[in-house]
Amino acid sequence: MITADKMEKTNNAKFMHCLPVRRNVVVADEVLDSENSIVIEQANNRTYSAQLVLKRILNSM
């Protein structure tokens, strides 16, 4: 499990995960909710990618 102690051993690393994630099983809440967590931004990028794929499929019809 990724904990705050493990994150402190890095050089100010960012935490990424391709949601969904099991809180307090895979990663501690304190890591997910920290400023170094960019899981929401990563999930948002996935949304735009899916929209683009859907648009291309619909345009090809």
C-alpha distance matrix in Angstrom:
0.0 3.8 6.2 9.9 10.6 9.1 10.9 13.9 14.3 15.1 18.6 17.9 15.8 15.4 12.4 13.5 12.6 15.3 15.3 15.0 11.3 10.1 9.5 7.5 6.2 4.7 5.1 7.0 10.7 11.8 10.3 11.7 14.9 15.5 18.3 16.2 14.7 17.1 15.9 19.1 21.3 19.7 20.3 23.8 24.6 23.9 26.4 29.1 28.6 29.0 32.1 33.6 33.3 34.9 37.6 38.5 38.7 41.0 43.1 43.8 45.3
3.8 0.0 3.8 7.0 8.2 6.4 7.4 10.7 11.4 11.8 15.1 14.2 12.1 11.9 9.2 11.0 11.1 14.4 14.7 15.1 11.6 11.3 10.1 8.7 8.7 6.5 4.6 6.1 9.5 9.7 7.4 9.4 12.5 12.4 14.9 12.6 11.5 14.2 13.6 17.0 18.8 17.6 18.7 22.0 22.7 22.5 25.1 27.5 27.2 28.1 30.9 32.3 32.4 34.1 36.6 37.5 38.1 40.3 42.2 43.1 44.8
6.2 3.8 0.0 3.8 5.3 5.3 6.4 8.7 10.3 11.6 14.8 13.6 12.5 12.7 10.6 13.2 13.8 17.3 17.2 17.4 13.9 13.1 10.9 8.8 10.1 9.1 6.3 5.3 8.4 7.4 6.3 9.3 11.5 11.0 13.9 12.2 11.9 15.2 15.1 18.2 20.1 19.5 20.7 23.6 24.7 24.9 27.2 29.6 29.7 30.7 33.3 34.8 35.1 36.7 39.1 40.3 40.9 42.9 44.8 45.9 47.6
9.9 7.0 3.8 0.0 3.8 5.4 5.0 6.1 8.9 10.2 12.8 11.3 11.1 11.7 10.6 14.0 15.4 19.0 19.0 19.5 16.3 15.9 13.3 11.5 13.5 12.5 9.2 7.4 9.1 6.5 5.7 9.5 10.6 9.0 11.6 10.3 11.1 14.8 15.6 18.3 19.9 20.0 21.5 24.0 25.1 25.8 28.0 30.1 30.6 31.8 34.1 35.6 36.4 38.0 40.0 41.3 42.3 44.1 45.8 47.2 49.0
10.6 8.2 5.3 3.8 0.0 3.8 5.5 5.2 6.8 9.4 12.5 12.0 12.3 13.8 13.1 16.5 17.9 21.6 21.9 22.5 19.0 18.4 16.1 13.8 15.2 14.2 11.6 10.2 12.5 10.1 9.5 13.2 14.4 12.7 14.9 13.2 14.4 17.9 18.8 21.7 23.2 22.9 24.7 27.2 28.1 28.7 31.2 33.2 33.4 34.7 37.2 38.5 39.1 40.9 43.0 44.1 45.0 47.1 48.7 49.9 51.8
9.1 6.4 5.3 5.4 3.8 0.0 3.8 5.4 5.4 7.3 10.8 10.9 10.2 11.9 11.1 14.2 15.7 19.3 20.2 21.0 17.7 17.5 15.8 13.9 14.6 12.8 10.6 10.5 13.3 11.5 9.6 13.0 15.0 13.3 15.1 12.6 13.5 16.5 17.3 20.6 21.8 21.0 23.0 25.7 26.1 26.6 29.4 31.2 31.1 32.6 35.2 36.2 36.7 38.7 40.8 41.7 42.6 44.9 46.4 47.4 49.4
10.9 7.4 6.4 5.0 5.5 3.8 0.0 3.8 5.3 5.5 8.4 7.5 6.9 8.6 8.4 11.9 14.1 17.9 18.9 20.0 17.1 17.6 15.8 14.6 15.7 13.5 10.7 10.6 12.6 10.3 7.8 11.0 12.7 10.4 11.7 9.0 10.4 13.5 14.8 18.0 18.8 18.4 20.7 23.1 23.5 24.4 27.0 28.7 28.8 30.5 32.9 33.9 34.6 36.7 38.6 39.5 40.7 42.8 44.2 45.4 47.5
13.9 10.7 8.7 6.1 5.2 5.4 3.8 0.0 3.8 5.4 7.6 7.3 8.5 10.9 11.6 15.4 17.8 21.6 22.5 23.6 20.7 21.0 18.8 17.3 18.7 17.0 14.0 13.2 14.8 11.9 10.3 13.8 14.7 11.8 12.7 10.6 12.9 16.1 18.0 20.8 21.5 21.5 23.9 26.0 26.4 27.7 30.2 31.7 32.0 33.8 36.1 37.0 37.9 40.0 41.7 42.7 44.1 46.1 47.4 48.7 50.9
14.3 11.4 10.3 8.9 6.8 5.4 5.3 3.8 0.0 3.8 6.8 8.3 9.0 12.1 12.9 16.3 18.7 22.4 23.8 25.0 22.0 22.4 20.7 19.1 19.8 17.8 15.4 15.3 17.5 15.1 13.0 16.4 17.8 15.1 15.8 13.2 15.2 18.0 19.7 22.9 23.3 22.7 25.4 27.7 27.6 28.7 31.6 32.9 32.8 34.8 37.2 37.9 38.6 40.9 42.7 43.3 44.7 47.0 48.1 49.2 51.5
15.1 11.8 11.6 10.2 9.4 7.3 5.5 5.4 3.8 0.0 3.8 5.6 5.7 9.2 10.7 13.9 16.7 20.4 22.1 23.8 21.2 22.2 20.8 19.9 20.5 17.9 15.5 16.0 17.9 15.6 12.8 15.6 17.2 14.3 14.3 11.2 13.4 15.5 17.6 20.8 20.6 20.0 23.0 25.0 24.7 26.0 28.9 30.0 29.8 32.0 34.4 34.8 35.6 38.1 39.7 40.3 41.8 44.1 45.1 46.1 48.6
18.6 15.1 14.8 12.8 12.5 10.8 8.4 7.6 6.8 3.8 0.0 3.8 5.5 9.2 11.9 15.0 18.3 21.8 23.7 25.6 23.4 24.8 23.3 22.8 23.6 20.9 18.3 18.7 20.0 17.5 14.7 17.2 18.3 15.1 14.1 11.1 13.9 15.7 18.3 21.1 20.4 20.2 23.5 25.0 24.5 26.3 29.1 29.7 29.7 32.3 34.4 34.5 35.7 38.3 39.5 40.1 41.9 44.1 44.8 46.0 48.7
17.9 14.2 13.6 11.3 12.0 10.9 7.5 7.3 8.3 5.6 3.8 0.0 3.8 6.7 9.7 13.0 16.5 20.0 21.5 23.5 21.4 22.9 21.2 21.0 22.3 19.6 16.7 16.7 17.5 14.8 12.1 14.4 15.0 11.6 10.3 7.5 10.7 12.6 15.6 18.1 17.5 17.8 20.9 22.3 22.1 24.1 26.7 27.4 27.8 30.2 32.1 32.6 33.9 36.3 37.5 38.3 40.2 42.2 42.9 44.4 46.9
15.8 12.1 12.5 11.1 12.3 10.2 6.9 8.5 9.0 5.7 5.5 3.8 0.0 3.8 6.5 9.6 13.0 16.5 18.3 20.4 18.5 20.3 19.1 19.2 20.0 17.0 14.4 15.3 16.3 14.3 11.0 12.7 14.1 11.4 10.4 6.8 8.9 10.3 12.9 15.8 15.2 14.8 18.0 19.7 19.3 21.0 23.8 24.6 24.7 27.1 29.2 29.6 30.8 33.2 34.5 35.3 37.0 39.1 40.0 41.3 43.8
15.4 11.9 12.7 11.7 13.8 11.9 8.6 10.9 12.1 9.2 9.2 6.7 3.8 0.0 3.8 6.5 10.2 13.4 15.1 17.3 15.8 18.1 17.0 17.8 18.7 15.6 13.0 14.1 14.6 13.1 9.6 10.2 11.8 9.5 8.4 4.7 5.7 6.6 9.2 12.0 11.4 11.2 14.3 16.0 15.9 17.5 20.2 21.1 21.4 23.7 25.7 26.4 27.6 29.8 31.2 32.2 33.8 35.8 36.8 38.2 40.6
12.4 9.2 10.6 10.6 13.1 11.1 8.4 11.6 12.9 10.7 11.9 9.7 6.5 3.8 0.0 3.8 6.9 10.5 11.9 13.9 12.1 14.3 13.5 14.5 15.1 12.0 9.6 11.2 11.9 11.3 7.5 7.6 10.1 9.0 9.2 6.0 4.6 5.9 7.0 10.4 10.9 10.0 12.5 14.9 15.1 16.1 18.7 20.3 20.4 22.2 24.5 25.5 26.4 28.4 30.2 31.2 32.5 34.5 35.9 37.1 39.3
13.5 11.0 13.2 14.0 16.5 14.2 11.9 15.4 16.3 13.9 15.0 13.0 9.6 6.5 3.8 0.0 3.8 7.0 9.0 11.4 10.5 13.4 13.5 15.2 15.3 12.0 10.5 12.8 13.4 13.8 10.2 8.9 11.7 11.6 11.7 8.9 6.4 5.6 5.0 8.7 8.9 7.0 9.3 12.1 12.0 12.5 15.4 17.1 16.9 18.6 21.1 22.1 22.7 24.7 26.7 27.6 28.8 30.9 32.3 33.5 35.6
12.6 11.1 13.8 15.4 17.9 15.7 14.1 17.8 18.7 16.7 18.3 16.5 13.0 10.2 6.9 3.8 0.0 3.8 5.7 8.0 7.3 10.5 11.5 13.7 13.2 9.9 9.4 12.4 13.1 14.4 11.3 9.3 12.6 13.4 14.3 12.0 8.8 8.0 5.5 8.8 10.1 7.5 8.3 11.8 12.1 11.4 14.2 16.6 16.1 17.0 19.9 21.2 21.4 23.1 25.5 26.5 27.2 29.3 31.1 32.1 33.9
15.3 14.4 17.3 19.0 21.6 19.3 17.9 21.6 22.4 20.4 21.8 20.0 16.5 13.4 10.5 7.0 3.8 0.0 3.8 6.4 7.5 11.2 13.0 15.8 14.9 11.9 12.2 15.3 15.6 17.5 14.6 12.1 15.1 16.5 17.1 15.2 11.8 10.2 7.0 9.2 10.3 7.1 6.6 10.3 10.4 8.7 11.5 14.1 13.3 13.8 16.9 18.3 18.1 19.7 22.3 23.3 23.7 25.9 27.8 28.7 30.4
15.3 14.7 17.2 19.0 21.9 20.2 18.9 22.5 23.8 22.1 23.7 21.5 18.3 15.1 11.9 9.0 5.7 3.8 0.0 3.0 5.1 8.8 10.6 13.9 13.5 11.2 11.5 14.1 13.8 16.3 14.1 11.0 13.7 15.9 17.0 15.8 12.1 10.9 7.2 8.4 10.8 8.6 6.7 10.3 11.7 9.9 11.6 14.8 14.7 14.4 17.2 19.3 19.2 20.1 22.9 24.3 24.5 26.2 28.5 29.7 30.9
15.0 15.1 17.4 19.5 22.5 21.0 20.0 23.6 25.0 23.8 25.6 23.5 20.4 17.3 13.9 11.4 8.0 6.4 3.0 0.0 3.8 6.9 9.2 12.7 12.0 10.5 11.3 13.7 13.4 16.4 14.8 11.7 14.3 16.9 18.6 17.6 13.9 13.3 9.5 10.5 13.3 11.5 9.2 12.6 14.3 12.3 13.4 17.0 16.9 16.0 18.8 21.2 20.8 21.3 24.3 25.9 25.6 27.3 29.9 30.9 31.9
11.3 11.6 13.9 16.3 19.0 17.7 17.1 20.7 22.0 21.2 23.4 21.4 18.5 15.8 12.1 10.5 7.3 7.5 5.1 3.8 0.0 3.8 6.0 9.1 8.4 6.8 7.6 10.2 10.5 13.5 12.0 9.4 12.5 15.0 17.2 16.0 12.6 12.9 9.6 11.4 14.4 12.7 11.4 14.9 16.5 15.0 16.6 19.9 19.8 19.4 22.2 24.4 24.1 24.9 27.8 29.2 29.1 30.9 33.4 34.4 35.5
10.1 11.3 13.1 15.9 18.4 17.5 17.6 21.0 22.4 22.2 24.8 22.9 20.3 18.1 14.3 13.4 10.5 11.2 8.8 6.9 3.8 0.0 3.8 6.4 5.4 5.6 7.0 8.9 9.6 13.1 12.3 10.4 13.3 16.0 18.8 17.8 14.7 15.8 12.8 14.6 17.8 16.4 15.0 18.5 20.3 18.7 20.1 23.5 23.5 22.9 25.6 28.0 27.6 28.2 31.2 32.7 32.4 34.1 36.7 37.6 38.6
9.5 10.1 10.9 13.3 16.1 15.8 15.8 18.8 20.7 20.8 23.3 21.2 19.1 17.0 13.5 13.5 11.5 13.0 10.6 9.2 6.0 3.8 0.0 3.8 5.4 6.2 5.6 5.9 6.0 9.6 9.6 8.0 10.4 13.2 16.4 15.9 13.1 14.9 12.5 14.2 17.6 16.9 15.9 19.0 21.2 20.2 21.5 24.8 25.2 24.9 27.3 29.8 29.7 30.4 33.1 34.8 34.8 36.3 38.9 40.1 41.0
7.5 8.7 8.8 11.5 13.8 13.9 14.6 17.3 19.1 19.9 22.8 21.0 19.2 17.8 14.5 15.2 13.7 15.8 13.9 12.7 9.1 6.4 3.8 0.0 3.8 6.0 5.2 4.4 6.0 9.0 9.6 9.5 11.7 13.9 17.4 16.7 14.5 17.0 15.1 17.2 20.4 19.7 19.2 22.4 24.3 23.5 25.0 28.2 28.5 28.3 30.9 33.2 33.1 33.9 36.7 38.3 38.2 39.9 42.4 43.5 44.5
6.2 8.7 10.1 13.5 15.2 14.6 15.7 18.7 19.8 20.5 23.6 22.3 20.0 18.7 15.1 15.3 13.2 14.9 13.5 12.0 8.4 5.4 5.4 3.8 0.0 3.8 5.7 7.0 9.4 12.3 11.9 11.7 14.6 16.6 19.8 18.6 16.2 18.2 15.9 18.4 21.4 20.0 19.4 22.9 24.4 23.1 25.0 28.2 28.0 27.7 30.6 32.7 32.2 33.1 36.1 37.4 37.2 39.1 41.6 42.4 43.5
4.7 6.5 9.1 12.5 14.2 12.8 13.5 17.0 17.8 17.9 20.9 19.6 17.0 15.6 12.0 12.0 9.9 11.9 11.2 10.5 6.8 5.6 6.2 6.0 3.8 0.0 3.8 7.0 9.7 12.0 10.5 10.2 13.7 15.2 18.0 16.2 13.7 15.5 13.3 16.2 18.8 17.0 16.9 20.5 21.6 20.4 22.6 25.6 25.2 25.2 28.3 30.1 29.6 30.9 33.8 34.9 34.8 36.9 39.3 40.0 41.3
5.1 4.6 6.3 9.2 11.6 10.6 10.7 14.0 15.4 15.5 18.3 16.7 14.4 13.0 9.6 10.5 9.4 12.2 11.5 11.3 7.6 7.0 5.6 5.2 5.7 3.8 0.0 3.8 6.6 8.4 6.7 6.9 10.3 11.5 14.5 12.9 10.7 13.1 11.5 14.4 17.0 15.9 16.2 19.5 20.8 20.3 22.4 25.2 25.2 25.6 28.3 30.2 30.2 31.5 34.1 35.4 35.7 37.6 39.8 40.8 42.3
7.0 6.1 5.3 7.4 10.2 10.5 10.6 13.2 15.3 16.0 18.7 16.7 15.3 14.1 11.2 12.8 12.4 15.3 14.1 13.7 10.2 8.9 5.9 4.4 7.0 7.0 3.8 0.0 3.8 5.4 5.4 6.5 8.7 10.1 13.5 12.8 11.1 14.2 13.1 15.5 18.3 17.9 18.2 21.2 22.9 22.7 24.5 27.3 27.7 28.1 30.6 32.6 32.9 34.0 36.5 38.0 38.5 40.1 42.3 43.6 45.0
10.7 9.5 8.4 9.1 12.5 13.3 12.6 14.8 17.5 17.9 20.0 17.5 16.3 14.6 11.9 13.4 13.1 15.6 13.8 13.4 10.5 9.6 6.0 6.0 9.4 9.7 6.6 3.8 0.0 3.8 5.4 5.1 5.9 8.3 11.9 12.2 10.4 13.3 12.3 13.9 17.0 17.3 17.2 19.7 22.0 22.1 23.3 26.2 27.1 27.4 29.5 31.8 32.4 33.2 35.5 37.4 37.9 39.2 41.4 43.0 44.3
11.8 9.7 7.4 6.5 10.1 11.5 10.3 11.9 15.1 15.6 17.5 14.8 14.3 13.1 11.3 13.8 14.4 17.5 16.3 16.4 13.5 13.1 9.6 9.0 12.3 12.0 8.4 5.4 3.8 0.0 3.8 5.7 5.3 6.0 9.7 10.2 9.5 13.1 13.2 14.8 17.4 18.1 18.7 20.9 22.9 23.6 25.0 27.4 28.5 29.3 31.2 33.3 34.2 35.2 37.3 39.1 39.9 41.3 43.2 44.9 46.4
10.3 7.4 6.3 5.7 9.5 9.6 7.8 10.3 13.0 12.8 14.7 12.1 11.0 9.6 7.5 10.2 11.3 14.6 14.1 14.8 12.0 12.3 9.6 9.6 11.9 10.5 6.7 5.4 5.4 3.8 0.0 3.8 5.5 5.1 8.3 7.5 6.5 10.1 10.4 12.8 14.9 15.2 16.3 18.7 20.2 20.9 22.7 25.0 25.8 26.8 28.9 30.7 31.5 32.9 34.9 36.5 37.4 39.0 40.8 42.3 44.0
11.7 9.4 9.3 9.5 13.2 13.0 11.0 13.8 16.4 15.6 17.2 14.4 12.7 10.2 7.6 8.9 9.3 12.1 11.0 11.7 9.4 10.4 8.0 9.5 11.7 10.2 6.9 6.5 5.1 5.7 3.8 0.0 3.8 5.6 8.4 8.1 5.5 8.3 7.6 9.5 12.2 12.6 13.1 15.5 17.4 17.9 19.4 21.9 22.9 23.6 25.7 27.6 28.5 29.6 31.7 33.4 34.3 35.7 37.6 39.2 40.8
14.9 12.5 11.5 10.6 14.4 15.0 12.7 14.7 17.8 17.2 18.3 15.0 14.1 11.8 10.1 11.7 12.6 15.1 13.7 14.3 12.5 13.3 10.4 11.7 14.6 13.7 10.3 8.7 5.9 5.3 5.5 3.8 0.0 3.8 6.8 8.2 6.6 9.3 9.5 10.2 12.8 14.2 14.6 16.3 18.7 19.6 20.6 22.9 24.4 25.3 26.8 29.0 30.2 31.1 32.9 34.9 35.9 37.0 38.9 40.8 42.3
15.5 12.4 11.0 9.0 12.7 13.3 10.4 11.8 15.1 14.3 15.1 11.6 11.4 9.5 9.0 11.6 13.4 16.5 15.9 16.9 15.0 16.0 13.2 13.9 16.6 15.2 11.5 10.1 8.3 6.0 5.1 5.6 3.8 0.0 3.8 5.3 5.5 8.9 10.4 11.6 13.2 14.8 16.1 17.5 19.3 20.8 22.2 24.0 25.4 26.8 28.3 30.0 31.5 32.7 34.3 36.1 37.4 38.7 40.2 42.1 43.9
18.3 14.9 13.9 11.6 14.9 15.1 11.7 12.7 15.8 14.3 14.1 10.3 10.4 8.4 9.2 11.7 14.3 17.1 17.0 18.6 17.2 18.8 16.4 17.4 19.8 18.0 14.5 13.5 11.9 9.7 8.3 8.4 6.8 3.8 0.0 3.8 5.5 7.8 10.5 11.2 11.8 13.9 15.8 16.5 18.0 20.2 21.5 22.8 24.3 26.1 27.4 28.8 30.6 32.0 33.2 35.0 36.6 37.8 39.1 41.1 43.1
16.2 12.6 12.2 10.3 13.2 12.6 9.0 10.6 13.2 11.2 11.1 7.5 6.8 4.7 6.0 8.9 12.0 15.2 15.8 17.6 16.0 17.8 15.9 16.7 18.6 16.2 12.9 12.8 12.2 10.2 7.5 8.1 8.2 5.3 3.8 0.0 3.8 6.3 9.3 11.2 11.4 12.5 14.9 16.2 17.1 19.0 20.9 22.1 23.2 25.1 26.8 27.9 29.4 31.2 32.5 34.0 35.6 37.2 38.3 40.1 42.2
14.7 11.5 11.9 11.1 14.4 13.5 10.4 12.9 15.2 13.4 13.9 10.7 8.9 5.7 4.6 6.4 8.8 11.8 12.1 13.9 12.6 14.7 13.1 14.5 16.2 13.7 10.7 11.1 10.4 9.5 6.5 5.5 6.6 5.5 5.5 3.8 0.0 3.8 5.7 8.0 8.9 9.7 11.6 13.4 14.6 16.0 17.9 19.5 20.5 22.1 23.9 25.3 26.7 28.2 29.8 31.3 32.7 34.3 35.7 37.4 39.3
17.1 14.2 15.2 14.8 17.9 16.5 13.5 16.1 18.0 15.5 15.7 12.6 10.3 6.6 5.9 5.6 8.0 10.2 10.9 13.3 12.9 15.8 14.9 17.0 18.2 15.5 13.1 14.2 13.3 13.1 10.1 8.3 9.3 8.9 7.8 6.3 3.8 0.0 3.8 5.5 5.4 6.2 8.7 10.0 10.9 12.7 14.6 15.9 17.0 18.8 20.5 21.7 23.2 24.9 26.3 27.8 29.3 30.8 32.1 33.9 35.9
15.9 13.6 15.1 15.6 18.8 17.3 14.8 18.0 19.7 17.6 18.3 15.6 12.9 9.2 7.0 5.0 5.5 7.0 7.2 9.5 9.6 12.8 12.5 15.1 15.9 13.3 11.5 13.1 12.3 13.2 10.4 7.6 9.5 10.4 10.5 9.3 5.7 3.8 0.0 3.8 5.5 5.0 6.1 8.5 9.9 10.6 12.5 14.6 15.4 16.6 18.6 20.3 21.3 22.7 24.6 26.2 27.3 28.8 30.5 32.1 33.9
19.1 17.0 18.2 18.3 21.7 20.6 18.0 20.8 22.9 20.8 21.1 18.1 15.8 12.0 10.4 8.7 8.8 9.2 8.4 10.5 11.4 14.6 14.2 17.2 18.4 16.2 14.4 15.5 13.9 14.8 12.8 9.5 10.2 11.6 11.2 11.2 8.0 5.5 3.8 0.0 3.8 5.4 5.0 6.1 8.7 9.8 10.6 12.7 14.4 15.4 16.7 18.8 20.3 21.2 22.8 24.8 26.0 27.1 28.8 30.8 32.4
21.3 18.8 20.1 19.9 23.2 21.8 18.8 21.5 23.3 20.6 20.4 17.5 15.2 11.4 10.9 8.9 10.1 10.3 10.8 13.3 14.4 17.8 17.6 20.4 21.4 18.8 17.0 18.3 17.0 17.4 14.9 12.2 12.8 13.2 11.8 11.4 8.9 5.4 5.5 3.8 0.0 3.8 5.4 5.0 6.3 8.8 9.9 10.9 12.6 14.5 15.6 17.0 18.9 20.3 21.4 23.2 24.9 26.1 27.2 29.3 31.3
19.7 17.6 19.5 20.0 22.9 21.0 18.4 21.5 22.7 20.0 20.2 17.8 14.8 11.2 10.0 7.0 7.5 7.1 8.6 11.5 12.7 16.4 16.9 19.7 20.0 17.0 15.9 17.9 17.3 18.1 15.2 12.6 14.2 14.8 13.9 12.5 9.7 6.2 5.0 5.4 3.8 0.0 3.8 5.4 5.2 6.5 9.0 10.3 10.9 12.7 14.6 15.8 17.0 18.8 20.3 21.7 23.1 24.8 26.1 27.7 29.8
20.3 18.7 20.7 21.5 24.7 23.0 20.7 23.9 25.4 23.0 23.5 20.9 18.0 14.3 12.5 9.3 8.3 6.6 6.7 9.2 11.4 15.0 15.9 19.2 19.4 16.9 16.2 18.2 17.2 18.7 16.3 13.1 14.6 16.1 15.8 14.9 11.6 8.7 6.1 5.0 5.4 3.8 0.0 3.8 5.4 5.1 6.5 9.1 10.0 10.7 12.7 14.6 15.6 16.7 18.6 20.4 21.4 22.8 24.6 26.3 27.9
23.8 22.0 23.6 24.0 27.2 25.7 23.1 26.0 27.7 25.0 25.0 22.3 19.7 16.0 14.9 12.1 11.8 10.3 10.3 12.6 14.9 18.5 19.0 22.4 22.9 20.5 19.5 21.2 19.7 20.9 18.7 15.5 16.3 17.5 16.5 16.2 13.4 10.0 8.5 6.1 5.0 5.4 3.8 0.0 3.8 5.3 5.1 6.7 8.8 10.0 10.9 12.8 14.6 15.6 16.8 18.9 20.3 21.3 22.8 24.9 26.6
24.6 22.7 24.7 25.1 28.1 26.1 23.5 26.4 27.6 24.7 24.5 22.1 19.3 15.9 15.1 12.0 12.1 10.4 11.7 14.3 16.5 20.3 21.2 24.3 24.4 21.6 20.8 22.9 22.0 22.9 20.2 17.4 18.7 19.3 18.0 17.1 14.6 10.9 9.9 8.7 6.3 5.2 5.4 3.8 0.0 3.8 5.3 5.3 6.4 8.8 10.0 10.9 12.7 14.5 15.5 17.0 18.8 20.2 21.3 23.1 25.3
23.9 22.5 24.9 25.8 28.7 26.6 24.4 27.7 28.7 26.0 26.3 24.1 21.0 17.5 16.1 12.5 11.4 8.7 9.9 12.3 15.0 18.7 20.2 23.5 23.1 20.4 20.3 22.7 22.1 23.6 20.9 17.9 19.6 20.8 20.2 19.0 16.0 12.7 10.6 9.8 8.8 6.5 5.1 5.3 3.8 0.0 3.8 5.5 5.0 6.2 8.6 9.9 10.7 12.4 14.2 15.6 16.7 18.5 20.0 21.5 23.4
26.4 25.1 27.2 28.0 31.2 29.4 27.0 30.2 31.6 28.9 29.1 26.7 23.8 20.2 18.7 15.4 14.2 11.5 11.6 13.4 16.6 20.1 21.5 25.0 25.0 22.6 22.4 24.5 23.3 25.0 22.7 19.4 20.6 22.2 21.5 20.9 17.9 14.6 12.5 10.6 9.9 9.0 6.5 5.1 5.3 3.8 0.0 3.8 5.4 5.2 6.2 8.7 10.1 10.6 12.3 14.4 15.5 16.5 18.3 20.2 21.8
29.1 27.5 29.6 30.1 33.2 31.2 28.7 31.7 32.9 30.0 29.7 27.4 24.6 21.1 20.3 17.1 16.6 14.1 14.8 17.0 19.9 23.5 24.8 28.2 28.2 25.6 25.2 27.3 26.2 27.4 25.0 21.9 22.9 24.0 22.8 22.1 19.5 15.9 14.6 12.7 10.9 10.3 9.1 6.7 5.3 5.5 3.8 0.0 3.8 5.4 5.0 6.2 8.7 9.9 10.4 12.4 14.3 15.3 16.3 18.5 20.5
28.6 27.2 29.7 30.6 33.4 31.1 28.8 32.0 32.8 29.8 29.7 27.8 24.7 21.4 20.4 16.9 16.1 13.3 14.7 16.9 19.8 23.5 25.2 28.5 28.0 25.2 25.2 27.7 27.1 28.5 25.8 22.9 24.4 25.4 24.3 23.2 20.5 17.0 15.4 14.4 12.6 10.9 10.0 8.8 6.4 5.0 5.4 3.8 0.0 3.8 5.4 5.2 6.4 8.7 9.9 10.8 12.6 14.4 15.4 16.9 19.2
29.0 28.1 30.7 31.8 34.7 32.6 30.5 33.8 34.8 32.0 32.3 30.2 27.1 23.7 22.2 18.6 17.0 13.8 14.4 16.0 19.4 22.9 24.9 28.3 27.7 25.2 25.6 28.1 27.4 29.3 26.8 23.6 25.3 26.8 26.1 25.1 22.1 18.8 16.6 15.4 14.5 12.7 10.7 10.0 8.8 6.2 5.2 5.4 3.8 0.0 3.8 5.4 5.2 6.2 8.6 10.0 10.7 12.3 14.2 15.6 17.3
32.1 30.9 33.3 34.1 37.2 35.2 32.9 36.1 37.2 34.4 34.4 32.1 29.2 25.7 24.5 21.1 19.9 16.9 17.2 18.8 22.2 25.6 27.3 30.9 30.6 28.3 28.3 30.6 29.5 31.2 28.9 25.7 26.8 28.3 27.4 26.8 23.9 20.5 18.6 16.7 15.6 14.6 12.7 10.9 10.0 8.6 6.2 5.0 5.4 3.8 0.0 3.8 5.5 5.1 6.1 8.7 9.9 10.5 12.1 14.3 15.8
33.6 32.3 34.8 35.6 38.5 36.2 33.9 37.0 37.9 34.8 34.5 32.6 29.6 26.4 25.5 22.1 21.2 18.3 19.3 21.2 24.4 28.0 29.8 33.2 32.7 30.1 30.2 32.6 31.8 33.3 30.7 27.6 29.0 30.0 28.8 27.9 25.3 21.7 20.3 18.8 17.0 15.8 14.6 12.8 10.9 9.9 8.7 6.2 5.2 5.4 3.8 0.0 3.8 5.4 5.0 6.2 8.6 9.9 10.4 12.4 14.7
33.3 32.4 35.1 36.4 39.1 36.7 34.6 37.9 38.6 35.6 35.7 33.9 30.8 27.6 26.4 22.7 21.4 18.1 19.2 20.8 24.1 27.6 29.7 33.1 32.2 29.6 30.2 32.9 32.4 34.2 31.5 28.5 30.2 31.5 30.6 29.4 26.7 23.2 21.3 20.3 18.9 17.0 15.6 14.6 12.7 10.7 10.1 8.7 6.4 5.2 5.5 3.8 0.0 3.8 5.4 5.2 6.3 8.7 9.9 10.8 13.0
34.9 34.1 36.7 38.0 40.9 38.7 36.7 40.0 40.9 38.1 38.3 36.3 33.2 29.8 28.4 24.7 23.1 19.7 20.1 21.3 24.9 28.2 30.4 33.9 33.1 30.9 31.5 34.0 33.2 35.2 32.9 29.6 31.1 32.7 32.0 31.2 28.2 24.9 22.7 21.2 20.3 18.8 16.7 15.6 14.5 12.4 10.6 9.9 8.7 6.2 5.1 5.4 3.8 0.0 3.8 5.5 5.1 6.2 8.6 10.0 11.2
37.6 36.6 39.1 40.0 43.0 40.8 38.6 41.7 42.7 39.7 39.5 37.5 34.5 31.2 30.2 26.7 25.5 22.3 22.9 24.3 27.8 31.2 33.1 36.7 36.1 33.8 34.1 36.5 35.5 37.3 34.9 31.7 32.9 34.3 33.2 32.5 29.8 26.3 24.6 22.8 21.4 20.3 18.6 16.8 15.5 14.2 12.3 10.4 9.9 8.6 6.1 5.0 5.4 3.8 0.0 3.8 5.4 5.2 6.0 8.6 10.2
38.5 37.5 40.3 41.3 44.1 41.7 39.5 42.7 43.3 40.3 40.1 38.3 35.3 32.2 31.2 27.6 26.5 23.3 24.3 25.9 29.2 32.7 34.8 38.3 37.4 34.9 35.4 38.0 37.4 39.1 36.5 33.4 34.9 36.1 35.0 34.0 31.3 27.8 26.2 24.8 23.2 21.7 20.4 18.9 17.0 15.6 14.4 12.4 10.8 10.0 8.7 6.2 5.2 5.5 3.8 0.0 3.8 5.5 5.0 6.2 9.0
38.7 38.1 40.9 42.3 45.0 42.6 40.7 44.1 44.7 41.8 41.9 40.2 37.0 33.8 32.5 28.8 27.2 23.7 24.5 25.6 29.1 32.4 34.8 38.2 37.2 34.8 35.7 38.5 37.9 39.9 37.4 34.3 35.9 37.4 36.6 35.6 32.7 29.3 27.3 26.0 24.9 23.1 21.4 20.3 18.8 16.7 15.5 14.3 12.6 10.7 9.9 8.6 6.3 5.1 5.4 3.8 0.0 3.8 5.5 5.3 6.9
41.0 40.3 42.9 44.1 47.1 44.9 42.8 46.1 47.0 44.1 44.1 42.2 39.1 35.8 34.5 30.9 29.3 25.9 26.2 27.3 30.9 34.1 36.3 39.9 39.1 36.9 37.6 40.1 39.2 41.3 39.0 35.7 37.0 38.7 37.8 37.2 34.3 30.8 28.8 27.1 26.1 24.8 22.8 21.3 20.2 18.5 16.5 15.3 14.4 12.3 10.5 9.9 8.7 6.2 5.2 5.5 3.8 0.0 3.8 5.4 5.5
43.1 42.2 44.8 45.8 48.7 46.4 44.2 47.4 48.1 45.1 44.8 42.9 40.0 36.8 35.9 32.3 31.1 27.8 28.5 29.9 33.4 36.7 38.9 42.4 41.6 39.3 39.8 42.3 41.4 43.2 40.8 37.6 38.9 40.2 39.1 38.3 35.7 32.1 30.5 28.8 27.2 26.1 24.6 22.8 21.3 20.0 18.3 16.3 15.4 14.2 12.1 10.4 9.9 8.6 6.0 5.0 5.5 3.8 0.0 3.8 5.5
43.8 43.1 45.9 47.2 49.9 47.4 45.4 48.7 49.2 46.1 46.0 44.4 41.3 38.2 37.1 33.5 32.1 28.7 29.7 30.9 34.4 37.6 40.1 43.5 42.4 40.0 40.8 43.6 43.0 44.9 42.3 39.2 40.8 42.1 41.1 40.1 37.4 33.9 32.1 30.8 29.3 27.7 26.3 24.9 23.1 21.5 20.2 18.5 16.9 15.6 14.3 12.4 10.8 10.0 8.6 6.2 5.3 5.4 3.8 0.0 3.8
45.3 44.8 47.6 49.0 51.8 49.4 47.5 50.9 51.5 48.6 48.7 46.9 43.8 40.6 39.3 35.6 33.9 30.4 30.9 31.9 35.5 38.6 41.0 44.5 43.5 41.3 42.3 45.0 44.3 46.4 44.0 40.8 42.3 43.9 43.1 42.2 39.3 35.9 33.9 32.4 31.3 29.8 27.9 26.6 25.3 23.4 21.8 20.5 19.2 17.3 15.8 14.7 13.0 11.2 10.2 9.0 6.9 5.5 5.5 3.8 0.0
